[in-house]
Amino acid sequence: MATVTEGLDPVLGFAMVGALGVGSQWLAWKLRMPAIVLMLVAGLVIGPLTGVLNPARDFGALMQPMVAIAVAIILFEGGLSLSFQSLADAAVGVRRLVFIGAPLGWAASAAALHWAAGLSWETAAVFGGIMIVTGPTVIAPLLRHARLQKRPAQLLQWEAIVNDPVGALAAVLAYELVVVLQTATSVGHAIGTLAVGIAVASALGGAAGWGLSRAFRNGWVPEYMKVPVLFVLVLGIFALADYVLHESGLLAVTIMGLFIANADLPSYVELRRFKEHATVLLVSGVFILLAANMTPETLMSLDWRALAFVLAVILVARPLPVLAALAFSNIPWRERLLVAFTGPRGVVLVAVAGLFGERLAALGIEDGARVAPLAFALVAATVVLHGFTLTPMARKLGVTASETPGVLIVGGSRWAAALAMALKKLELPVLVADPNHAHLRQAREVGLDTFWGDILSETAEHKLDFVSYEKVVVSTDNDAYNTLVATDLAPEFGREHVFQLKRVRQASARHALPSTLGGRPLAIDETFFEANARLADDWEFRVTRLTEEFKLDQWRERTPDGIVIADLGPNGTFRLLGPEDDPKDSTGTRLLILAPKREERREDRRETSGDDTAAGTAPTPGMSGSGN
């Protein structure tokens, strides 16, 4: 294939990197596959395969500072994800994976790099520290797709979140040691220089985190300037630490993120959104740049040693430390095996490895140039492998939850309990949550899973397994609370998956909430009181299966007043329907409907005949309010 030899305009290059990075993430979301695979392909296509973009040529001296700043912000985001409260509340297995598994994984990865890949111990120590990171941006979509049981899902999820900054910190410390050993005249001087570097970085990062937390808490920074101030301070601390002592900036910003994450700031939601947005943009850009910056010669250097290294990591360096860390714990052996053989690496590994690889090479360590291609090989192999094998392996080991994602219902009214019973009949995971314990009585009486507490509380965030639920129905009797919950959960679940009962129409505009807030309307498009009144008027939830002989039109003729609330396709695809949505009309689809009770029911029912089966009758005739 012909390659482009002329330089690309830098502005056009920036635009191309942004479009390809964000576009790859969006397309991956649509295709339900890891975004890192598409970003890898995009970067390789515009880089070494076609020569359209050559970052070293087109961006020149700006290339390394851009990547360094982006990686610094990514590492700060990693520190900002680590809450000690969450870690303290986590299971024993998570703590074992962090405190025992991470050091063992570092040593095992370094050994694999040295003996299988043939790297020097200096390079292997730095790269091995980075390999502790399993990548929360990769784990999260894999868990949503695999539908694991709560405990193994939590083990993988929390290990990825906690070990993200831990791995980055290990790489920084190892690199600091390599730098001082390369430049110092004696071991004592090397140890002293390393101690000074750690002290300076820790002091700057801790002081910045403490000062920013104090300023935010005392109102010294207006709300609209908090994110800009945070962004500028991260860049400033990174640059200052690097200026005072070379290569200590990454350690400083990681510690700064750790401090802010545990400062219990009231503005943490805004800060979390900043880090999420920044991570998406920077991870996309860095990954495209690093992939495009690879040369055909570098790709061709991936020989049998690279394959041996990948196999050693997948079969030895990952499983053995995990199994050793979880040994003699209360975690079943099936879950241990699943966690041990599930370790996909992500964008942080590639970004940090590429940066450290270049800097190791600059120090005169020749095999530092091999870090980037080995990182790409490991990421590509593990993402593709686990993306295709995690779900079958979990099924084989018997640690999957439901094949279809479930529904979280906020509000414990009679209507909510009846809806939850109907969803449970469809074999979907269902959780009914309400801050009022009495409102959950009907749900508890019929054996539904319940959560007593505010769904927006920190307890809910740390204790509930939100991975098992893809859709939310907010149905308390408090419209303002419904709107608050739907608006808050929409960014996490996706606005298209968050539904809310219709708000009571206000006579005065001054009492009406903006239509831009809240969730989507359900198919019934009724208020809390109207929806519960239907059950009092002898309406019920039923499940109907469509067949070759019993189509949607026949059902409509039989039940003209019925309302289709949801449909479940034969392939397990579940949808809650809005007023504008049409139910699927295909053989094998099951419809969840709300319809009047029949006067007489035939004793002999067969689902294949299209008969409706009662699925959601409230356990008591009384009606229970719900809300905050």
C-alpha positions in Angstrom: 0.0 0.0 0.0 1.3 3.4 -0.9 2.2 5.7 1.9 2.0 9.5 2.3 5.4 11.1 2.6 4.5 14.8 2.9 3.8 16.2 6.3 0.3 16.7 7.5 -0.9 20.1 8.7 -0.8 19.9 12.6 -4.3 21.4 13.0 -5.7 18.8 10.6 -3.7 16.1 12.4 -5.2 17.1 15.8 -8.7 17.1 14.3 -8.1 13.7 12.7 -6.8 12.2 16.0 -9.9 13.6 17.9 -12.4 12.4 15.3 -10.9 8.9 15.1 -10.5 8.5 18.8 -14.0 9.7 19.9 -15.5 8.1 16.8 -13.9 4.7 17.6 -15.4 4.9 21.2 -18.8 5.7 19.9 -18.8 3.0 17.3 -17.5 0.5 19.9 -20.5 1.5 22.1 -22.9 0.9 19.2 -21.3 -2.5 18.3 -20.9 -3.5 22.0 -17.2 -4.2 21.7 -14.1 -2.9 23.4 -13.2 0.6 22.0 -9.5 -0.1 22.4 -9.6 -2.6 19.5 -11.1 0.0 17.1 -8.7 2.7 18.3 -5.8 0.3 17.8 -6.9 -0.5 14.2 -7.6 3.2 13.4 -4.2 4.3 14.7 -2.3 1.6 12.8 -4.2 2.4 9.6 -3.5 6.1 9.6 0.0 5.6 10.9 2.4 2.8 9.9 0.1 1.2 7.3 -0.7 4.3 5.2 1.6 7.0 6.5 -1.2 9.6 6.5 -0.3 10.7 10.1 3.2 10.5 11.5 3.1 12.2 14.9 6.8 12.5 15.2 7.0 14.2 11.8 3.7 16.2 11.9 3.8 17.4 15.5 7.6 17.5 16.0 8.8 18.5 19.4 5.3 18.9 20.8 4.6 15.1 20.5 6.4 14.1 23.8 5.0 17.0 25.9 1.5 16.3 24.7 1.6 12.6 25.6 3.3 13.4 28.9 0.6 15.9 29.9 -2.2 13.6 28.8 -0.7 10.6 30.7 -0.4 12.9 33.8 -4.1 13.7 33.7 -4.9 10.1 33.1 -2.9 9.1 36.2 -4.6 11.9 38.2 -7.9 10.4 37.1 -6.7 7.0 38.4 -5.9 8.5 41.8 -9.2 10.3 41.8 -11.0 6.9 41.4 -9.5 5.4 44.5 -11.6 6.0 47.6 -10.3 4.5 50.8 -13.8 4.2 52.1 -14.8 2.1 49.1 -11.7 0.0 49.6 -12.4 -0.5 53.3 -16.0 -1.6 52.5 -14.8 -4.0 49.8 -14.7 -7.8 50.2 -11.6 -9.5 51.7 -10.9 -10.9 48.2 -10.5 -7.4 46.8 -8.0 -6.4 49.5 -6.1 -9.6 48.9 -5.9 -8.8 45.2 -4.6 -5.4 45.9 -2.1 -6.0 48.8 -1.0 -9.5 47.8 -1.8 -9.9 44.2 -0.4 -6.6 42.9 3.1 -7.1 44.3 3.2 -10.7 43.2 1.8 -9.7 39.8 4.6 -7.0 39.5 7.3 -9.6 40.1 5.7 -12.3 37.8 5.2 -9.8 35.0 8.8 -8.6 35.3 10.0 -12.2 35.2 7.9 -12.8 32.1 9.3 -9.7 30.4 12.9 -10.7 31.2 12.8 -14.4 30.4 10.1 -14.6 27.8 10.5 -11.2 26.0 14.2 -10.9 26.6 14.1 -7.4 28.2 16.7 -6.2 30.6 15.8 -6.2 34.3 15.6 -2.3 34.3 13.0 -2.2 31.6 11.2 -5.3 32.9 10.9 -3.7 36.4 9.3 -0.5 35.0 7.0 -2.3 32.5 6.1 -4.9 35.0 4.8 -2.3 37.4 2.5 -0.9 34.6 1.2 -4.4 33.9 -0.5 -4.4 37.4 -3.2 -2.3 35.8 -6.0 -4.4 34.4 -7.9 -1.5 32.9 -11.3 -0.4 34.3 -12.3 1.1 31.0 -12.0 -2.4 29.5 -13.4 -4.4 32.4 -16.6 -2.4 32.8 -18.0 -3.1 29.3 -16.9 -6.8 29.6 -18.8 -7.1 32.8 -21.9 -5.5 31.4 -21.8 -8.0 28.6 -21.0 -11.1 30.6 -23.6 -10.6 33.3 -21.5 -12.2 36.1 -22.7 -12.9 39.6 -22.1 -10.1 42.1 -19.0 -11.3 43.9 -16.8 -12.2 40.9 -18.0 -9.0 39.1 -17.0 -7.0 42.2 -13.6 -8.7 42.4 -12.8 -7.8 38.8 -14.3 -4.3 38.9 -12.7 -3.2 42.2 -9.3 -4.8 41.3 -9.3 -2.8 38.1 -10.3 0.5 39.9 -7.9 0.2 42.8 -4.9 -1.2 40.9 -5.2 1.5 38.2 -3.3 4.1 40.2 -1.3 1.4 42.1 0.2 0.1 38.9 0.9 3.6 37.7 2.6 4.4 41.0 4.6 1.2 40.8 5.8 2.2 37.3 6.7 5.7 38.5 8.7 4.4 41.4 10.5 1.8 39.3 11.4 4.4 36.7 12.6 6.8 39.4 14.9 4.0 40.6 16.2 3.3 37.1 16.8 7.0 36.5 18.9 7.6 39.7 20.8 4.4 39.2 21.7 5.5 35.6 22.8 9.0 36.7 24.1 8.6 40.3 27.7 7.9 41.1 27.0 5.6 44.1 24.3 3.5 45.5 24.0 5.8 48.5 23.5 8.8 46.2 20.9 6.8 44.1 18.9 6.0 47.2 19.2 9.6 48.4 18.1 11.0 45.1 15.1 8.6 45.0 14.1 9.5 48.5 14.2 13.2 47.7 12.2 12.6 44.5 9.5 10.7 46.4 9.4 13.3 49.2 9.2 16.2 46.8 6.5 14.6 44.7 4.5 13.5 47.7 4.7 16.9 49.4 3.7 18.8 46.2 0.8 16.3 45.4 -0.4 16.2 49.0 -0.2 20.0 49.5 -2.0 20.6 46.2 -4.8 18.1 47.1 -5.1 19.5 50.6 -5.2 23.2 49.4 -7.7 22.5 46.6 -10.0 20.5 49.0 -9.9 23.3 51.5 -10.5 26.0 48.9 -13.5 24.1 47.5 -15.0 23.3 50.9 -14.7 26.9 52.1 -16.2 28.4 49.0 -13.0 30.2 47.9 -13.6 29.1 44.3 -16.9 29.7 42.6 -18.7 26.7 41.2 -18.2 27.6 37.6 -14.5 27.8 38.1 -13.9 24.6 40.0 -13.2 22.4 37.0 -10.9 24.9 35.3 -9.0 25.5 38.5 -8.6 21.7 39.0 -7.4 21.3 35.5 -4.8 24.1 35.7 -3.6 22.9 39.1 -3.0 19.4 37.8 -0.9 20.8 35.0 0.9 23.1 37.3 1.8 20.5 39.9 3.0 18.1 37.1 5.2 20.8 35.6 6.5 22.1 38.9 7.4 18.7 40.2 9.2 17.8 37.0 11.1 21.1 37.1 12.2 20.7 40.7 13.2 17.1 40.2 13.1 15.4 36.8 10.3 12.8 36.3 8.6 13.2 39.6 5.5 14.9 38.1 3.5 11.7 37.5 4.0 10.6 41.1 2.8 14.1 42.3 -0.4 14.2 40.3 -1.3 10.6 41.3 -0.9 11.5 45.0 -2.9 14.6 44.4 -5.8 12.6 42.9 -5.7 10.2 45.9 -5.9 13.1 48.3 -8.9 14.7 46.6 -10.7 11.4 46.2 -10.7 10.9 50.0 -11.4 14.5 51.0 -15.2 14.0 51.0 -15.8 17.1 48.8 -19.4 18.3 48.1 -18.3 19.1 44.6 -17.0 15.6 43.9 -19.8 14.9 41.3 -18.6 17.8 39.1 -15.0 16.6 39.5 -15.9 13.1 38.6 -17.6 14.3 35.4 -14.5 16.3 34.6 -12.3 13.2 34.9 -14.7 11.1 32.9 -14.8 13.6 30.1 -11.1 14.2 30.2 -10.4 10.5 30.2 -12.5 9.8 27.2 -10.8 12.6 25.2 -7.3 12.0 26.4 -7.4 8.2 26.3 -8.7 8.4 22.7 -6.1 10.9 21.6 -3.1 9.2 23.3 -4.0 5.8 22.0 -4.4 7.0 18.5 -1.1 8.9 18.7 0.8 6.0 20.1 -0.6 3.6 17.6 0.1 6.0 14.7 3.6 6.7 15.9 4.6 3.1 15.5 6.7 2.3 12.5 6.4 -0.7 10.2 9.9 -1.8 11.4 8.6 -1.7 15.0 5.6 -3.9 14.1 7.8 -6.3 12.3 10.0 -6.6 15.4 7.1 -8.6 17.1 8.7 -12.0 16.8 8.3 -15.3 18.6 9.5 -13.6 21.8 6.5 -11.3 21.8 4.2 -14.3 21.4 6.0 -16.1 24.2 5.6 -13.1 26.4 1.8 -12.8 25.8 1.3 -16.5 26.5 3.4 -16.3 29.6 1.3 -13.4 30.9 -2.0 -15.0 30.1 -1.1 -18.5 31.4 1.3 -17.8 34.2 2.0 -14.2 35.2 -1.7 -13.3 35.7 -3.2 -16.6 37.1 -0.5 -17.5 39.6 -0.5 -14.3 41.6 -4.3 -14.1 41.7 -4.6 -17.7 42.8 -1.9 -17.2 45.5 -3.6 -14.0 46.7 -7.1 -15.7 47.0 -5.8 -18.9 48.5 -7.4 -20.0 51.8 -10.1 -17.4 51.4 -13.9 -17.9 51.4 -14.1 -17.3 47.7 -15.2 -20.5 45.8 -12.7 -22.1 43.5 -14.8 -21.4 40.4 -14.7 -17.7 41.0 -11.0 -17.8 41.7 -10.4 -19.4 38.3 -12.6 -16.9 36.5 -10.7 -13.9 38.1 -7.3 -15.6 37.6 -7.8 -16.0 33.9 -9.5 -12.7 33.3 -7.0 -9.8 33.0 -7.5 -7.6 30.0 -5.2 -4.6 29.7 -6.3 -1.2 28.5 -5.5 2.3 27.4 -3.6 3.3 30.5 -1.1 0.4 30.0 -0.4 1.5 26.4 -0.2 5.2 27.1 2.0 4.9 30.2 4.1 2.1 28.6 4.7 4.1 25.5 5.8 7.1 27.5 8.2 5.2 29.8 9.5 3.2 26.9 10.7 6.4 25.1 12.2 7.7 28.3 14.0 4.5 29.0 15.5 4.6 25.5 16.5 8.2 26.1 18.4 7.0 29.2 20.5 4.7 27.0 18.5 1.5 27.8 18.1 0.2 24.2 15.4 -2.3 24.8 13.1 0.5 26.1 12.0 0.9 22.5 10.5 -2.6 22.6 8.1 -1.6 25.4 5.5 0.1 23.2 5.1 -2.8 20.7 5.0 -5.3 23.5 2.3 -3.3 25.2 0.2 -3.1 22.0 0.6 -6.9 21.5 -0.5 -7.6 25.1 -3.5 -5.2 25.0 -4.7 -6.4 21.6 -4.4 -10.1 22.6 -6.0 -9.8 26.0 -8.9 -7.6 24.9 -9.8 -9.8 22.0 -9.3 -13.0 24.0 -11.4 -12.0 27.0 -13.9 -10.1 24.9 -14.8 -13.4 23.2 -14.1 -15.9 26.1 -15.3 -14.3 29.3 -19.0 -15.0 28.8 -18.6 -18.6 27.7 -16.1 -19.3 30.5 -18.4 -17.8 33.1 -21.2 -19.9 31.9 -19.0 -23.0 32.0 -18.0 -22.3 35.6 -21.5 -21.4 36.6 -20.8 -17.9 37.8 -23.2 -15.9 35.5 -26.2 -14.0 36.8 -29.0 -13.6 34.4 -28.5 -13.8 30.6 -30.5 -10.6 30.3 -29.8 -7.4 32.2 -32.2 -6.5 34.9 -34.3 -3.6 36.1 -33.8 -1.3 39.1 -37.2 0.0 40.4 -37.0 3.0 42.7 -40.2 3.2 44.8 -42.0 0.5 46.7 -45.7 1.1 45.8 -48.2 -1.6 45.0 -47.8 -0.8 41.3 -44.0 -1.1 41.6 -44.3 -4.4 43.4 -46.6 -5.8 40.7 -44.3 -4.6 38.0 -41.3 -6.2 39.7 -43.2 -9.5 40.0 -43.9 -9.5 36.3 -40.3 -8.8 35.5 -39.2 -11.6 37.8 -41.5 -14.0 35.9 -39.5 -13.0 32.8 -36.5 -14.3 34.7 -34.9 -10.8 34.9 -32.9 -9.5 37.9 -35.1 -7.0 39.7 -34.3 -4.8 42.7 -36.9 -2.6 44.4 -35.4 0.3 46.4 -37.1 2.8 48.7 -35.8 5.0 51.5 -39.0 4.2 53.5 -38.8 0.7 55.0 -42.6 0.4 55.2 -43.0 1.0 51.5 -41.0 -2.2 50.8 -43.4 -4.5 52.7 -45.3 -5.7 49.7 -42.1 -6.4 47.7 -40.6 -8.3 50.7 -43.8 -10.4 51.1 -43.5 -11.8 47.6 -39.8 -12.5 47.9 -38.4 -9.7 45.8 -34.9 -8.3 46.3 -35.1 -5.0 48.1 -32.8 -2.2 49.2 -33.9 0.0 52.1 -32.2 3.3 51.7 -31.7 6.2 49.3 -30.6 4.9 45.9 -28.4 8.0 45.6 -26.5 7.4 48.8 -22.9 6.4 49.1 -24.1 3.1 50.8 -26.0 2.2 47.6 -23.1 3.2 45.4 -20.7 0.9 47.3 -23.0 -2.0 48.3 -25.3 -2.5 45.3 -24.3 -4.4 42.2 -25.4 -1.9 39.6 -23.8 -4.0 36.9 -26.7 -6.5 37.1 -29.2 -3.8 36.1 -29.4 -2.0 32.8 -32.7 -0.1 33.1 -34.2 2.0 35.8 -37.9 2.8 36.6 -38.4 5.6 39.0 -41.9 5.4 40.5 -42.2 7.0 43.9 -45.1 9.4 44.8 -42.7 12.4 45.0 -42.3 13.8 41.5 -39.3 16.0 42.5 -37.5 13.1 44.0 -38.3 11.0 40.9 -36.8 13.7 38.7 -33.7 14.0 40.9 -33.0 10.2 40.8 -33.6 9.9 37.1 -31.4 12.9 36.3 -28.6 11.7 38.5 -28.7 8.1 37.2 -29.0 9.0 33.6 -25.3 9.5 32.9 -24.4 6.1 34.4 -27.2 4.0 32.9 -27.8 6.1 29.7 -30.7 8.4 29.4 -32.4 6.0 27.0 -32.6 3.4 29.8 -34.0 5.5 32.6 -37.8 5.8 32.9 -40.0 7.8 35.2 -43.7 7.9 35.9 -45.4 11.0 34.5 -45.2 14.1 36.7 -48.4 15.6 38.0 -49.3 18.6 35.9 -48.9 21.8 37.9 -51.5 24.6 37.6 -48.8 27.2 38.0 -45.6 27.5 35.9 -43.6 28.5 39.0 -44.1 25.0 40.4 -43.4 23.0 37.2 -40.0 21.4 36.7 -38.2 21.8 33.4 -39.0 19.1 30.8 -35.2 18.7 30.2 -34.9 17.0 33.7 -36.0 13.5 34.6 -36.3 10.3 32.7 -38.2 8.9 29.7 -42.0 8.3 30.1 -43.2 4.7 30.2 -45.7 3.3 27.8 -48.6 4.0 30.1 -47.5 7.7 30.5 -49.4 8.0 33.8 -48.7 9.6 37.1 -48.0 7.6 40.3 -51.6 7.9 41.5 -53.1 7.1 38.0 -50.9 4.0 37.7 -51.7 2.7 41.1 -55.4 3.4 40.6 -55.4 0.9 37.7 -54.5 -1.9 40.0 -57.3 -0.9 42.4 -59.6 -1.1 39.3 -58.7 -4.7 38.8 -55.9 -4.3 36.2 -52.9 -6.6 36.3 -49.6 -7.2 34.6 -49.5 -10.3 32.3 -47.0 -12.0 30.1 -48.0 -13.0 26.5 -45.9 -15.0 24.1 -46.2 -14.3 20.4 -46.3 -17.4 18.1 -46.7 -18.2 14.4 -50.5 -18.5 14.9 -50.8 -15.6 17.5 -49.3 -12.4 16.2 -49.4 -8.9 17.7 -52.6 -8.0 15.7 -54.4 -11.0 17.2 -53.4 -10.0 20.7 -54.6 -6.4 20.1 -58.0 -7.7 18.9 -58.3 -10.0 22.0 -57.1 -7.3 24.5 -57.9 -3.9 23.0 -57.4 -2.0 26.2 -54.1 -3.7 27.0 -50.9 -1.6 27.2 -47.5 -3.2 26.2 -45.0 -2.2 28.9 -42.0 -4.1 27.6 -40.9 -6.9 25.2 -38.4 -9.7 25.6 -37.0 -11.1 22.3 -36.2 -14.7 21.8 -32.5 -13.8 21.8 -32.8 -12.2 25.3 -33.0 -8.6 24.2 -35.2 -6.7 26.7 -36.8 -3.3 26.1 -38.9 -1.1 28.3 -41.2 0.8 25.9 -42.1 4.4 25.8 -45.4 5.9 24.4 -43.8 6.2 21.0 -42.2 2.7 20.8 -43.8 -0.2 19.0 -43.4 -3.7 20.5 -41.7 -6.3 18.5 -43.9 -8.6 16.4 -41.8 -11.7 16.0 -42.3 -15.3 16.9 -41.0 -16.2 20.4 -41.2 -12.6 21.7 -42.8 -12.2 25.1 -44.8 -9.1 25.8 -45.2 -7.6 29.3 -48.6 -6.0 29.3 -50.9 -4.1 31.7 -54.5 -5.1 31.1 -57.9 -5.5 32.9 -58.3 -8.8 34.7 -60.4 -11.4 32.8 -63.7 -12.4 34.2 -63.0 -16.1 33.7 -59.6 -17.8 33.3 -59.2 -21.2 31.6 -57.5 -23.7 33.8 -55.5 -25.3 31.1 -53.1 -22.6 29.7 -50.5 -23.1 27.1 -48.0 -20.3 26.3 -47.7 -21.6 22.7 -51.4 -20.8 22.1 -50.8 -17.1 22.9 -52.8 -17.1 26.2 -51.9 -14.4 28.7 -50.4 -15.5 32.0 -51.0 -13.3 35.0 -47.6 -12.1 36.2 -48.0 -9.1 38.4 -50.9 -9.1 40.8 -50.3 -7.1 43.9 -50.3 -9.1 47.1 -52.6 -6.8 49.1 -55.6 -4.8 48.1 -54.3 -1.6 49.8 -52.2 0.9 48.0 -48.9 2.0 49.4 -47.3 5.4 48.8 -43.7 5.7 48.1 -41.1 8.4 48.0 -38.6 10.4 49.9 
